[in-house]
Amino acid sequence: MNAKSPSSLSGAQVDREHAHHLLHQMLRIRRFEEKSAELYTLMKIRGFLHLCIGEEAVAVGVCEALEPEDGVVATYREHGNALARGISASAIMAEMYGKQEGCSRGRGGSMHIFDDKTRFYGGNAIVGCGLPLAVGLALADKMQGRKRVTCCFFGDGAIAEGEFHESMNLAALWHLPVFFVCENNLYAMGTALERAQSVTDLVRKAASYNIASSAVDGMDVLTVEAAAKEAVNIVRREQEPYFLECRTYRFRAHSMFDPELYRSKAEVEKWKKRGPIVTLVKRLKKQGLLSDVELEQLEQQVAREIEEAVAFAENGTWEPVEDLTRFVYSERG
């Protein structure tokens, strides 16, 4: 059993090119989410919409540690995970529009992003649903002798579900290569962690299943990346599960329907001051690794990508009515 405290690499020097890549990835997620919120108010995107604004460092840092053959299972707040994994912004936006050109043919929408080319198996609308799926994927890899890692993202609310405990227990008993990543944003919908969990140190919960576990500052992309790479190396080498708690915070409401009466605006503003993007920008500028011109160039590049994604979705096609039962009922006799 191995439980570690949150770590930080805030004082270390970083590679300029790689740092710009990480910043670019986080900016892509942030601007994509902001545009999604705008499109939702215009009723271009329907159904439910859960934004990950504020949590970009977790998606980017973790996905940097994964190999193309690894699998990813996510939650309903998965747009950032999907972008960081390599699914195009156009395919995701078209999916959210409900167009056939979407990565799930327009049938999944915001909460069910899927892409077999990148082995992205999330999201899932049911809290905790991805945990047993990840265990199953890892079991299949083990039985077939593949040295893959299955990364499973889930929120702190999922730890209150039975699937969490069952999945952790089986992963430990069967020695499965699952990388459990808990995005602890302190609130399960509108319920604060301390109001729902008698033990708020989530690392201790995972460690109780004899799983190597650690916590990290989820607002620092460099720290998340370093911790994730260490964890993934352990999972791949030892073919054992690992639990990483990323302590983060979402700046927006749980969903577009959330009145957000459970926390104060002052609390949100306090967290925004140490948001992952603003923190990395300040650090890079302080170290002479980022200029205002370079930052503007990154923003312009992202703006063009988002504009193209929206145009792609707008010009996409609706599924014909006669095809609506396709993939629902078997055509076999």
Rosetta blueprint (number, residue, H / E / L):
1 M L
2 N L
3 A E
4 K L
5 S L
6 P L
7 S E
8 S L
9 L L
10 S L
11 G L
12 A L
13 Q L
14 V L
15 D L
16 R H
17 E H
18 H H
19 A H
20 H H
21 H H
22 L H
23 L H
24 H H
25 Q H
26 M H
27 L H
28 R H
29 I H
30 R H
31 R H
32 F H
33 E H
34 E H
35 K H
36 S H
37 A H
38 E H
39 L H
40 Y H
41 T H
42 L L
43 M L
44 K L
45 I L
46 R L
47 G L
48 F L
49 L L
50 H L
51 L L
52 C L
53 I L
54 G L
55 E L
56 E H
57 A H
58 V H
59 A H
60 V H
61 G H
62 V H
63 C H
64 E L
65 A L
66 L L
67 E L
68 P L
69 E L
70 D L
71 G E
72 V E
73 V E
74 A L
75 T L
76 Y L
77 R L
78 E L
79 H H
80 G H
81 N H
82 A H
83 L H
84 A H
85 R H
86 G L
87 I L
88 S L
89 A H
90 S H
91 A H
92 I H
93 M H
94 A H
95 E H
96 M H
97 Y H
98 G L
99 K L
100 Q L
101 E L
102 G L
103 C L
104 S L
105 R L
106 G L
107 R L
108 G L
109 G H
110 S H
111 M H
112 H L
113 I L
114 F L
115 D E
116 D L
117 K L
118 T L
119 R L
120 F E
121 Y L
122 G L
123 G L
124 N L
125 A L
126 I L
127 V L
128 G L
129 C L
130 G H
131 L H
132 P H
133 L H
134 A H
135 V H
136 G H
137 L H
138 A H
139 L H
140 A H
141 D H
142 K H
143 M H
144 Q L
145 G L
146 R L
147 K L
148 R L
149 V L
150 T E
151 C E
152 C E
153 F E
154 F E
155 G E
156 D H
157 G H
158 A H
159 I H
160 A H
161 E L
162 G H
163 E H
164 F H
165 H H
166 E H
167 S H
168 M H
169 N H
170 L H
171 A H
172 A H
173 L H
174 W L
175 H L
176 L L
177 P L
178 V E
179 F E
180 F E
181 V E
182 C E
183 E E
184 N E
185 N L
186 L L
187 Y E
188 A E
189 M L
190 G L
191 T E
192 A E
193 L H
194 E H
195 R H
196 A H
197 Q L
198 S L
199 V L
200 T L
201 D L
202 L H
203 V H
204 R H
205 K H
206 A H
207 A H
208 S L
209 Y L
210 N L
211 I L
212 A E
213 S E
214 S E
215 A E
216 V E
217 D E
218 G L
219 M L
220 D L
221 V H
222 L H
223 T H
224 V H
225 E H
226 A H
227 A H
228 A H
229 K H
230 E H
231 A H
232 V H
233 N H
234 I H
235 V H
236 R H
237 R H
238 E H
239 Q L
240 E L
241 P L
242 Y E
243 F E
244 L E
245 E E
246 C E
247 R E
248 T L
249 Y L
250 R L
251 F L
252 R L
253 A L
254 H L
255 S L
256 M L
257 F L
258 D L
259 P L
260 E L
261 L L
262 Y L
263 R L
264 S L
265 K H
266 A H
267 E H
268 V H
269 E H
270 K H
271 W H
272 K H
273 K L
274 R L
275 G L
276 P H
277 I H
278 V H
279 T H
280 L H
281 V H
282 K H
283 R H
284 L H
285 K H
286 K H
287 Q L
288 G L
289 L L
290 L L
291 S L
292 D H
293 V H
294 E H
295 L H
296 E H
297 Q H
298 L H
299 E H
300 Q H
301 Q H
302 V H
303 A H
304 R H
305 E H
306 I H
307 E H
308 E H
309 A H
310 V H
311 A H
312 F H
313 A H
314 E H
315 N L
316 G L
317 T L
318 W L
319 E L
320 P L
321 V H
322 E H
323 D H
324 L L
325 T L
326 R L
327 F L
328 V L
329 Y L
330 S L
331 E L
332 R L
333 G L
